[in-house]
Amino acid sequence: MSIAARIREAREHRALSQAELAAEVGVTRGACGHWEQGKTTPSVENLARAAGVLAVRFEWLATGRGVRDYDPAGVDERPERYIPAPVILNREERELLAVLSRLPPGCRSRLVEFLRSIPASVLS
């Protein structure tokens, strides 16, 4: 079974739409569609997030080897060093990340420097 088929199977098993999976992982619905069609392969980070959202082992999702699901009773502990907890972002945070990712590296660095220069009193 291909990685595309494993992503689709796990998503359908969890009764999630592509849009729901995409929102949880922090990518576009189109990106999830491309993964499931085999047009593109998710980055390791996105694959790890998807594994966390889908409650499947990273190794199974990435390679098809091993056991697919975690034991919901907790007998099979989740290996956090391999699968980071999914980061759930709101719409505004996803938009900010999308804009940031399109900036050239120099602009991105300057923007991060600017944001770090904002006094803590303003941020609280």
N, C-alpha and C positions, 0 to 999 in steps of 0.2 A: 504494500500500500504506500502511495506517495505521501510526502509531507502535506500536499494540498488536500488529499483525501482525509488524512488524519485530522487536519484543522477543521474541515467541514464536518466530519463525523463527531468530533468532540463538541463543536458548537451546537450541532443539532441535538446531541445527547443532552446538553444543558438547556435546550429549548431557547436558545438565544438567536436573535436575528444578526445579520452581518453588521448592521448599524449599532446594535447593542454591544457586540464584541468590540467593534472599532472604538466606540466611546470609552469602554473600560480600558482598552489597551492604549488609547491616546493617538489613534491614527484615523484616517478617513475610511468610510464605508467602502469606497473604491479600492483602497489598499487591501482590505480583507477579501474583497471579491477577486482581486488579482492573485492573492495567495491561494485561494480555493480553486482558481482556474489553472494554477501552475504557471501563470505569467511571470510572477515575481516570487521571491522567497523572502520572508520576513528577516529582519536583522536578528541577531542573537538576543538583543535586549527586548525587542518586540515579541520574539518567540517565547522568551521567558515570561514576559507579562501575560501573554495569551495563555500559556500553560497555567499560570496562577489563576487567571480568571476562569478558565475552563476546568480547573481542579484536576488536571492530569499531570503526570510526571513529565518534566522537561525532556528527559532522555527518550521517552516514548514519542512525544510530539516531534522531536527533532530527527529521530532515527528509526522509529518503529520498534525499537528493542525494549524489552522489559515490560513491566506492568503499566497499564494505561492509567487507572484511577488511583486516587488516594483512598485509604480506608476511612470512611466517615466516622467510624467509632474511635479513631485516634490511635489504633494499634500500629498503623503505618505512618510514622511521623513524617511530616513534610520537610524535606531537606532545604531549609532556607538559604543555605550557601549557594545552591544552584538555581533556585527560583525565588527571586525577590517578590515581596508582597506587591500586588498590583497597586499602582498609584492611580487614584481616581481624581480626575481633574474636572472642574466645571467648564462650561462653554468658553467663558472669558479666558481662563487659564490655557485652554487648548488653542485659542486664537493667538494669544501672546506667544506660545511656543511655536506655532506655525510661522508667525512673522519673524521671530528670532531665527528659526532654521533657514529662512530664505536670505538672511543678511550675509554679506561677505564677511569672512573671519575678522578683518580689521574693524568693521563697523560693529560686529557682535561684541568684540572685546571692549570697544569704547562704550557701548551701551551698558554692558555689565559693570564697567568701572563707574559710570554715572549712577547706576542704580545702587551700587554699594556706597556711594558718597552721600546718599540721602540720609539725613540724621535720623537716629532711632526714634526720636520724639515725634517725628512726622509719621512714622510707620505704625505707631501704636494707637 
